[in-house]
Amino acid sequence: MLNIDLHCHSKVSDGTLTPTQLVERAATRGVSMLALTDHDDLGGLDEARRVANEKNIIFINGVEISVTWRNRTLHIIGLDVDPKYLPLEQGLAAIRNGRVTRGSKIAEQLDKFGIQGSLEGAYYYTGEDGLIGRTHFARFLAEQGYAKNVKSVFKKYLVKGKPGYVSHQWASLSDAVGWICGSGGKAVIAHPARYKLGKNLLDELLLEFRALGGSGLEVITASHTPEQSLIFAHHANRMNLLASCGSDFHGPEESYFDLGRMPDFPIECMPVWHDWDLRI
């Protein structure tokens, strides 16, 4: 049985490891197929693929696209995408530009709350030319003692109703799925339990997603309880969607699951990789 991890992040977005370090860690943990899915950025794929080839890991080009759907933020994973597909490149570039604007607004909100220097502090954690996101602000806030760790930051800051929250319009669902499918990839809804959708709204999302060309639902992932994984395995089968799995690994100190260390894949589901050529 292959040890498959199709959702993780490097320092190119909001992970703490470089693409090289990430793949090397995956190799030591027995991962046999890995997708790098940085937020809104394809910049780490070439480096990660080179190392994966050296480590005899099947490597899948991936990305996690930020989407606004009915005033909610969703994440859509693209698997087996073509990183040179121009509409995908251009769409992601526009999202990253929006992240810069949002970062400045987050810093302004934190300034009003008496927390100074957050923008410079957040950029410290992005690295050179790195994408900026809430996680970088969370690392700054944790380092400054505003919370005991990165995870607990989001209980007091950066979320709706708390200091540092900024609403933002991301890509549309149709655009994100279109970019992924147009590049030859498969679109997967990431960590669906996180969105706290009631059954009717969830059904509407899944039906719209499938009609747009979406093909997968992430069933096994760090933010799902065992019960939620069973529920979304059922939804995947009910809606004729393929199932995916991924640790959503960001770093050794910040992740619930390590690379490749996940619960068993549900045998009743058709895996998203069922028709891939699983050769290195």
Secondary structure per residue as TSV (DSSP state, phi and psi in degrees):
chain	resnum	aa	ss	phi	psi
A	1	M	-	360.0	126.3
A	2	L	-	-68.7	143.0
A	3	N	-	-92.7	105.7
A	4	I	E	-115.1	130.8
A	5	D	E	-134.2	111.4
A	6	L	-	-114.0	27.7
A	7	H	-	-158.9	105.3
A	8	C	B	-158.5	166.4
A	9	H	-	-132.7	142.0
A	10	S	-	-109.3	-177.2
A	11	K	T	-67.0	-13.7
A	12	V	T	-60.5	-33.4
A	13	S	T	-112.5	-102.7
A	14	D	T	-122.2	21.5
A	15	G	-	-81.1	172.1
A	16	T	S	-105.3	-8.2
A	17	L	S	-109.4	148.9
A	18	T	-	-68.1	163.1
A	19	P	H	-54.6	-39.3
A	20	T	H	-62.2	-49.6
A	21	Q	H	-61.9	-37.4
A	22	L	H	-63.5	-49.0
A	23	V	H	-66.9	-39.2
A	24	E	H	-61.5	-39.6
A	25	R	H	-65.4	-41.8
A	26	A	H	-59.3	-40.7
A	27	A	H	-63.3	-40.8
A	28	T	H	-69.2	-17.7
A	29	R	T	-103.1	13.8
A	30	G	T	77.9	17.4
A	31	V	-	-69.6	129.5
A	32	S	S	-104.0	-22.0
A	33	M	E	-140.2	128.0
A	34	L	E	-134.2	135.6
A	35	A	E	-115.2	128.0
A	36	L	E	-88.5	121.7
A	37	T	-	-125.8	62.5
A	38	D	-	-63.9	150.3
A	39	H	B	-65.2	118.2
A	40	D	T	56.0	26.8
A	41	D	-	-153.6	137.5
A	42	L	-	-108.6	7.5
A	43	G	T	-67.0	-19.4
A	44	G	T	-95.9	-1.7
A	45	L	H	-66.6	-45.2
A	46	D	H	-61.7	-45.7
A	47	E	H	-62.6	-44.9
A	48	A	H	-64.1	-39.9
A	49	R	H	-64.5	-40.7
A	50	R	H	-59.1	-46.1
A	51	V	H	-69.2	-39.6
A	52	A	H	-60.1	-40.5
A	53	N	H	-61.9	-39.3
A	54	E	H	-65.4	-31.2
A	55	K	T	-96.1	5.6
A	56	N	T	59.1	39.6
A	57	I	-	-104.5	132.0
A	58	I	E	-69.5	123.0
A	59	F	E	-110.6	135.2
A	60	I	E	-117.4	125.8
A	61	N	E	-66.9	126.7
A	62	G	E	-139.9	170.4
A	63	V	E	-160.7	152.7
A	64	E	E	-119.6	114.1
A	65	I	E	-99.6	132.1
A	66	S	E	-80.5	130.3
A	67	V	E	-132.9	143.6
A	68	T	E	-107.3	122.9
A	69	W	E	-133.6	115.8
A	70	R	T	51.6	48.1
A	71	N	T	64.7	20.0
A	72	R	E	-118.7	148.0
A	73	T	E	-91.7	124.4
A	74	L	E	-119.4	161.0
A	75	H	E	-121.0	128.2
A	76	I	E	-114.7	122.1
A	77	I	E	-89.2	135.4
A	78	G	E	-106.7	124.4
A	79	L	E	-115.8	140.3
A	80	D	S	61.5	39.9
A	81	V	-	-83.1	161.1
A	82	D	-	-95.5	108.3
A	83	P	T	-67.5	-10.6
A	84	K	T	-97.3	5.1
A	85	Y	-	-71.1	115.1
A	86	L	H	-59.7	-46.0
A	87	P	H	-59.0	-35.1
A	88	L	H	-66.9	-47.4
A	89	E	H	-57.5	-47.4
A	90	Q	H	-68.2	-39.8
A	91	G	H	-63.4	-43.3
A	92	L	H	-66.9	-36.3
A	93	A	H	-61.9	-40.3
A	94	A	H	-65.1	-39.9
A	95	I	H	-64.2	-42.4
A	96	R	H	-63.6	-38.1
A	97	N	H	-61.4	-39.8
A	98	G	H	-63.9	-32.5
A	99	R	H	-64.3	-36.3
A	100	V	H	-62.2	-46.1
A	101	T	H	-62.5	-45.5
A	102	R	H	-62.3	-39.4
A	103	G	H	-58.0	-42.5
A	104	S	H	-64.0	-38.3
A	105	K	H	-69.3	-37.4
A	106	I	H	-61.0	-44.1
A	107	A	H	-62.5	-38.6
A	108	E	H	-62.3	-41.5
A	109	Q	H	-65.9	-40.9
A	110	L	H	-67.9	-35.8
A	111	D	H	-57.0	-44.1
A	112	K	H	-63.2	-26.2
A	113	F	T	-89.6	1.9
A	114	G	T	92.3	8.8
A	115	I	-	-100.8	106.9
A	116	Q	-	-95.9	153.3
A	117	G	S	76.8	17.0
A	118	S	H	-71.3	-33.0
A	119	L	H	-67.1	-47.7
A	120	E	H	-62.8	-38.9
A	121	G	H	-63.9	-40.7
A	122	A	H	-66.1	-43.4
A	123	Y	H	-66.0	-24.9
A	124	Y	H	-58.1	-36.2
A	125	Y	H	-86.1	-10.2
A	126	T	H	-79.9	-23.8
A	127	G	-	77.1	177.7
A	128	E	T	-64.8	125.4
A	129	D	T	60.5	21.2
A	130	G	-	-77.6	152.4
A	131	L	-	-70.1	142.1
A	132	I	-	-106.1	137.6
A	133	G	-	-149.2	-179.9
A	134	R	H	-61.1	-32.1
A	135	T	H	-61.0	-35.3
A	136	H	H	-67.5	-39.3
A	137	F	H	-64.8	-38.5
A	138	A	H	-63.1	-39.5
A	139	R	H	-63.9	-40.8
A	140	F	H	-62.1	-46.4
A	141	L	H	-64.0	-39.2
A	142	A	H	-67.1	-41.9
A	143	E	H	-64.8	-31.7
A	144	Q	T	-83.8	-2.3
A	145	G	T	89.7	11.6
A	146	Y	S	-77.4	-14.5
A	147	A	S	-154.3	160.4
A	148	K	S	-75.7	-23.6
A	149	N	S	-160.5	175.8
A	150	V	H	-62.7	-42.1
A	151	K	H	-60.7	-41.3
A	152	S	H	-75.6	-16.0
A	153	V	H	-55.3	-40.9
A	154	F	H	-74.4	0.0
A	155	K	H	-87.2	-19.7
A	156	K	H	-123.6	-18.4
A	157	Y	S	-140.9	160.6
A	158	L	S	71.1	1.5
A	159	V	S	-118.3	164.1
A	160	K	T	-53.5	130.0
A	161	G	T	87.5	-1.5
A	162	K	S	-119.5	160.8
A	163	P	T	-58.2	137.5
A	164	G	T	90.8	-0.8
A	165	Y	-	-78.5	135.0
A	166	V	-	-136.3	123.3
A	167	S	-	-72.3	153.1
A	168	H	-	-152.8	144.2
A	169	Q	-	-97.3	113.1
A	170	W	-	-92.8	-162.9
A	171	A	E	-67.8	155.9
A	172	S	E	-76.3	157.1
A	173	L	H	-60.7	-41.5
A	174	S	H	-64.5	-39.7
A	175	D	H	-65.0	-48.0
A	176	A	H	-60.8	-48.5
A	177	V	H	-64.8	-38.3
A	178	G	H	-63.6	-41.6
A	179	W	H	-63.1	-43.8
A	180	I	H	-65.5	-51.6
A	181	C	H	-66.7	-37.2
A	182	G	H	-62.9	-27.4
A	183	S	T	-85.5	0.2
A	184	G	T	91.3	8.2
A	185	G	-	-96.6	-178.9
A	186	K	E	-113.8	132.9
A	187	A	E	-93.6	133.1
A	188	V	E	-132.0	132.7
A	189	I	E	-77.1	120.6
A	190	A	-	-79.5	146.4
A	191	H	-	27.1	66.0
A	192	P	G	-62.9	-25.7
A	193	A	G	-66.0	-24.5
A	194	R	G	-65.0	-21.6
A	195	Y	G	-84.2	-10.6
A	196	K	-	52.0	51.2
A	197	L	-	-91.2	135.0
A	198	G	-	-66.9	166.3
A	199	K	H	-58.1	-42.6
A	200	N	H	-64.3	-44.6
A	201	L	H	-69.0	-37.5
A	202	L	H	-61.7	-44.7
A	203	D	H	-60.9	-40.4
A	204	E	H	-63.0	-41.5
A	205	L	H	-63.0	-48.9
A	206	L	H	-64.1	-38.9
A	207	L	H	-66.8	-44.1
A	208	E	H	-65.0	-44.7
A	209	F	H	-58.1	-47.0
A	210	R	H	-65.3	-40.3
A	211	A	H	-63.9	-31.1
A	212	L	H	-76.9	-13.2
A	213	G	T	114.7	1.5
A	214	G	-	-65.1	147.4
A	215	S	-	-129.8	-8.2
A	216	G	E	-141.3	159.4
A	217	L	E	-133.0	129.3
A	218	E	E	-76.7	114.3
A	219	V	E	-96.9	-46.7
A	220	I	E	-102.2	117.6
A	221	T	E	-161.4	163.0
A	222	A	T	-61.5	-33.1
A	223	S	T	-87.6	3.7
A	224	H	-	-97.2	134.3
A	225	T	-	-75.2	164.6
A	226	P	H	-55.0	-37.9
A	227	E	H	-66.1	-40.9
A	228	Q	H	-66.7	-36.1
A	229	S	H	-61.8	-40.9
A	230	L	H	-65.0	-41.3
A	231	I	H	-61.3	-45.5
A	232	F	H	-79.7	-21.0
A	233	A	H	-63.9	-41.8
A	234	H	H	-62.7	-44.5
A	235	H	H	-63.4	-39.2
A	236	A	H	-60.2	-46.1
A	237	N	H	-66.0	-41.6
A	238	R	H	-63.8	-34.9
A	239	M	T	-100.4	10.1
A	240	N	T	55.5	44.7
A	241	L	-	-109.0	149.0
A	242	L	E	-76.6	155.6
A	243	A	E	-105.6	144.1
A	244	S	E	-128.7	166.7
A	245	C	E	-143.7	143.8
A	246	G	E	-168.1	145.8
A	247	S	-	-74.2	-21.1
A	248	D	-	55.9	37.5
A	249	F	B	-68.5	132.1
A	250	H	-	-116.4	-28.1
A	251	G	-	173.8	160.5
A	252	P	T	-57.6	-33.0
A	253	E	T	-98.4	-2.0
A	254	E	T	-123.5	3.1
A	255	S	-	-118.2	144.0
A	256	Y	S	-76.3	-36.4
A	257	F	S	-114.6	139.4
A	258	D	-	-81.6	166.6
A	259	L	T	-56.7	127.8
A	260	G	T	71.9	2.8
A	261	R	-	-107.9	77.5
A	262	M	-	-128.5	163.2
A	263	P	-	-61.4	165.0
A	264	D	-	-62.9	145.9
A	265	F	-	-72.3	138.0
A	266	P	-	-66.9	120.7
A	267	I	T	-69.6	-18.1
A	268	E	T	-80.2	-6.8
A	269	C	S	-100.0	148.1
A	270	M	-	-83.1	120.8
A	271	P	B	-73.0	150.3
A	272	V	T	-63.5	-22.8
A	273	W	T	-93.3	12.6
A	274	H	T	-60.7	-27.3
A	275	D	T	-114.2	17.6
A	276	W	S	-84.6	153.6
A	277	D	-	-82.0	105.0
A	278	L	-	-89.0	47.8
A	279	R	-	-112.2	149.0
A	280	I	-	-74.3	360.0
